Amino acid sequence: MTEQPTQPGVVPYVEWHTGPRRMLTIDLRSKGTFLSSTARDRIVPTVGIDGRQYVVYWGRVFFEVPADRAVHVAVSLQDGVQASSMLVEPGEQGEGAYLDYLADFTAGRATLVRPAPQA
């Protein structure tokens, strides 16, 4: 486990790592009909960082991750159907990484993407 301090509201990286770190922001959203808003109230998202699972809330969540190597990120829902994962490539210390997760309850699928940089 790293001994470096973590900002309040940020889930610390708890695996052994002594190198540089950066912030990973994941925006957890859903879309669909009224039924999807009801499902959203009952289904809780889970984020996995390098295999370690965290039950989180809908909206924007923040994780501390290594900056000097790739990190596996997975997002799943309690329904066990809508899951998505990806590798986040290494980046500079202090440089943030942003992922967007969209659960489409009407279509029954989910996507996890790294949005293109804004010009």
Order of alpha helices (4+ residues) and beta strands (2+ residues): beta-alpha-beta-beta-beta-beta-beta-beta-beta
